[in-house]
């Protein structure tokens, strides 16, 4: 068990304590109004935790509070971890970013692009590993309703991204059997691509994904609560999952099953972790691949990961498929597994140039701000069924807390 602790007072690292108190009160009001079950927020600057707050419940029915060692379903905050794992293998020369995915996963050797109902064509170029890491592969999610291929995913039983009872290898076979939405590299579309990347890691390394993560990332970095399942001694610290109810409040809903090793090891969204674990991971990135004498990646590799890789310096809004052409994506590029701010004047909330991070469907988020040398994480367990403003509000309140 890892326990995150505040290490310095805010003023010691150029943060405003009154502004951080306003942040706490703002989200405590969400909890008190029945709009969030509870939350944890941490802010670190220059590698020191300067603000750490827990509030509300991890389980409202049992009256259990959020604590600093609460375990959270990270969902899509798994993706940057999978990307780091892949980049470790890249550095070892096990594959190249421009290698065809089909070289390692033969089911992807002959990808087809959707043209019309019942009609496909071969891709002009192979589906490459860089396309998986940048979400430009032409893969999709079943829950979108903006393209005929989305419907094909639903018809294939991929509503939750995995056919019932399938493991990662079997799921990837299903993905490969379906047409791509577009020519690889021609658009950005958030998708099951990181699950395919997870399978690639398994094949190239010869290790199941959970074993690779444990041996090569979680163990070396000291992330004791991170993993694809919750051990018996962790079970009492796992936060309950909530969703919106019809009256505008929240209610318990099923969350990612975590008791016992899952058959499907999702590189896209399978991890659970505590705040201490993810703080360690953020610090690895902030320090450009090294933490406490342990180096997982070269600094130049992290720089590549957290810089915009979309063609022509495009942002997600302009380069994205129709499902992503929304105001919240303005000014955000995409690297190898993380979004990155490329035009602060266009982002919907204040953000420094080069700030990178990602979020999860249960309203978790993190970012690393290299200009202010700061890391932030916000953890809760709410799967929203209506639009939320929590993330831009958080970014605005953090912005106001930076005193110098």
N, C-alpha and C positions, 0 to 999 in steps of 0.2 A: 504493500500500500504506500502510495506517495501522498504527501500532504503539502499542498501549496501554501506558502506563508508570505505575508507582506514583509519586505526586507528593509525598506527605507521609507521615510516620510515623503509625501508628494513634492514638497518644496525643495527637497534635496536634489531632485532630478528635473526641476523646472516645470512641475505640474501644480495646478491650483487646487488646493483642498476644497475650498467652497464650491468650485465648479464640479468637482467629482461628487460632492455631497448632493448637488442638484441632479446629477446623473442618477445616483442611487435612489433619490426620492421619486424621480420621474418613473423609473421602472417598478419601484415599490408600489406606486399608485396603480400600475397595471395589475399587480398581484392583488392589492386590496379591493380593486374593482371586479375581481374575478375574471380577468382577461389573460392572465398567465398563472401557472401553478407556483412558480418560484424561479429563481435565476441565480447564476454566479457570473460575476464580471471581474476580470483581472486586467490591469494595465501595468506594463513593465517598461522602463526606460533605461537605456544603457545596460541592459541585462539584469536590472534589479526590479523586483515587484514593488511598485509604489502604491498600488491601490488594489484591494481585494475585498469584495463584498458578496455575501450570500444572503438571500432573503426568500421567504416563502417556503413552500413545501416541495419535497421530492415525491411525496405520496400524501395527497390531501385526505384520503379516507382514513389512513392510519395515523395521521397527524405527525408524519416524519418530516423534519425540516431539511432544506438544502444545506449541505455541509461542504467543507472544502474538499472532502474525500468522496463526495458523491460520484457515482459512475453514470455516464451519459451515453446514449446512442448517438454516434457522430454522423451517421449517414454519409452525405457527400463530402464531409471533411475527411473521409477515408481517401478520396482521390489524390490529394497531394502526397499522402504517404505512399500510395502505389506508384506515383510518378517518381518519387525519390528512389524507391526500390528498383524501378526500371533504369534509372540513370546510373545507379551503382553498377548494374550489369553492362550498361553502355560503356562505362569507364573501364571495365574489365575486358572490353573488346569482344563481348559475346554477341553483339549485334550492332548495327548502325541505324541511325534515325531514318535513313532513306532505304533501308532494306524492305523488301516486300513482306507484308505480314504472312503471306502464303508460304514463304520459305520455311517458316517455323510452325504455322498452323495451316496445313494443306487445304482445309475446307475453304479458306479465303484466297486460294490460288487463282480463281477465275471469277472475280466479283462482277456482278451485273448491276446496271443502273436502270431504275424504273423510268419508262417512257410513257406508258399508258396501261390501262387495265389489260393484263395478260401479255404485255409487250415490254421487253427489256433489251438492253444492248450491253456489250462488254465495255468495261472502263477503258479509257484511252491510255492511262498509266496505271500501274499497280496501286493497290491500297498499301500505303507505307506506314511504318511504325510512327513516324512523326504525325501522320494524320490521326492516329489513335490518341496521341498525347495532346493534340491541339483541338480535338473535337471537330475536325474537318474531314472525317472519314466517310460521311454520308450515312452513317448509322443513326438511329433515332431512339425514342422512347414510345411505348404504347399509349401513354397518357396524353400525348399531344393529339389534337384533332385538327391539324392544319395541312396534312398531306396524305395521299392515299397509302403510302408506306406505313404510316402510323396505324392505319386500320389493319394492314397485313400483320403487324406486330400483335395487335389485339387478337386477331383470328388465330395466331400461332400460340396463344396462351401466355403472352408476355406482359400481361397487365402489371405485374410486379417485377418485370425484367427477367424473370426466370420461369421456365416451364415447371409445372408442379412436379416435385420429386427429383428434379435434375441437379447434377453437380455443375461445376464451372465449365468443365470440358463439354458436357452435353449441351449446356446453354449456348456456348459459343458455336456449336454445330448448327443450332437453330438460327442464331443471328446470321451465320454465313449462308444459310439456305434462302434468305430473304433478300430482295433487291435493295440497293443503296438508294437514298433519296436523290443524290446528285453525284457528279464526278468528284472523286476525292480531291481535296484541296481547294475546291471552288466556293465553298460556303462554310460557315460555322454553325453547327447544330449540336447542342448538348445531348448526350446520348449514352448508350451502353458501352461506348468505346473503352472506358476504363476497366470494365469487366474483361474485355478481350485482352487488354494490356496485362491484367492480372493473370490470365491464362498463359500469355506469352512468358511472363516471369516464371511460372511453374515449369513450362516446357524447357526453357533455356537453362534454368538453374537446377532442374531435377528435384525440386523441393515443392511440396504443397505451399500455397500462398501463406497460410497462417504460420507454418514452420519457418519460411524464409523471413517473414516480418519479425517473428520472435527472435530468431538467431542473429539476424543481420541489422535490425533497427531497434526493436524494443529493448532487448537485452543490453546491447552496447550503450544505448542512450540513457538507460535507467528509467524506463517507462513501465512500472510494475503492474498497472491496472489495464494496460492497453491489450486488446486482443479481439478475436472473433467470437468469443463466448465469455460468459461470466462464470467464474469459478464459485463453488459453494460458499467460500468465505467472503466473496464479494457481493453475493446476492442481496443481502440486506441494504446495501448502499446504492443499488440500481434505482434510478429515478423512474417513476411511472410515466407513461405516455398519455398525452391529452390531445383532444381535438375540440373544435367548436361545436356547441350545441345550438338548437334552433332558437333559443331565447337570447343568444348573444354572449353566453358565458362559455365555459369549457367543461368537458366531461372526459373520463378515462376512455381510451380507445386502445386497440391492440398495437403494440410496437414491435420492432424487430425482435424476433425470438432469439434469445441469447443463452438459454440454459442448455448446455451440452454443445459439443462441436457441431456446427452446421454442415450439412451436406454441400450446400452452395456457399463457397467462400467468395464474397463479393468484393472485388477491388474497387467497385464504385461506391459502396455504401455499407459495408458489413461490420465496421469497427465499433467497439465501445471503448471508452477511455475516461479517465478522470482529468480534472483541470491541470493537475501537476504533470501528467503525461503529455498533454497537448502543449503546455508551456514549454516543456523540454523540446518538443518537435519544432515549435516556433523559434526557439532560441538557436536550434541547429541551423535553420534557414537564415535567421538574422546574422549569425556569425559566419555565414557563407560556407557551411558544410562541416564545421568542427564545433564540438562542445565538450568542455572539460577534458581536453586532451584526446578525445575520440573524434577522428575524422572519417565521415562517411562519404563525402563528396569533395572533389576539388572546388575551390572557390569559383573558378571559371565555369564549372558545370552548373553551380547554383545560379550564377549570373545569367547563364543561358536559360535556365528554367524560369526565371522570374522576369524575363524581358519579353516584349510582345513578339510573337512568332506569326501573326496573321499577315498575309501578303500586303505589301505596300504600306505597312503601318496602319492598316484599317482597324476600326474598333468593332466590337461585337454587334453594335446596333446596325452599322452599315453593311458588315460582311455576313451577318447572321441570316439564317433562314427566316421566313416570315414569323415564326413563333417567337423570335428573339429581337425583332425590330421594335423595341419598346424604349421609352425614355430612360429607364433605369440602366440601360446598357450603354448609354452615350459616354464617350470618353474612356471606356474600358477596353483594353486589348486583352489578349490571352497568350500566356506562355505555355510551358510544358506542364500543365496540370493546375495552374492558378490563373486567376484574372489579374490584370496589372493596369494601373492608372496611367494612361498615355496622354490625356488632355484634361487636367484638373478644372479648366474653365467650363467643361461640359458635363462633368459628373453631377448627379443629382444631390449629392451631399459633399461637404468639404473633404478633400483628399489630396495629399501631397503626390507630386509626380513620382512614379515608380512604386507606389504602395501596392502590395500584392496580397492575395489571400483567397478564401473561398468560404462558402456557407453550406449548411445542411438543411434538409427538409423539415427537421424538427426545431427550426428557428435557432440553430447554433451558427456561430460565425467566428472567423478569426481574420486578422490581417497583420502584416508586418509593414511598418512605415520606415524605410531606410533613411529618409531625410531627417525625421525627428528621432531616429534610432529607438523605435518604440514598437511593442507588440501588444495586441489587444485580443481578448477572447470573451465571448458572451455565450453562456450555455443555459439552455432551458430544454423542455421537452413538450413542445406544442406543434402539432402538424396542422397548419391553418387550412381552412376551407374557404377563406375569403382574403382579399388583399390586406397586407400588413405594412406598417410604416416603421416597425421597430428598428430595422437596420439603418435607414437614413437618419432616424432620430439619434441612435447610438453614435453614429459618426459625427453628427453635428455637436453633440454634447462632449465627445472626446476632443473635438477640435477646439471647443471653448475652454477646455481644461489645460491646454498647452500654454504655459505662461512665457516660455522662451524657447 
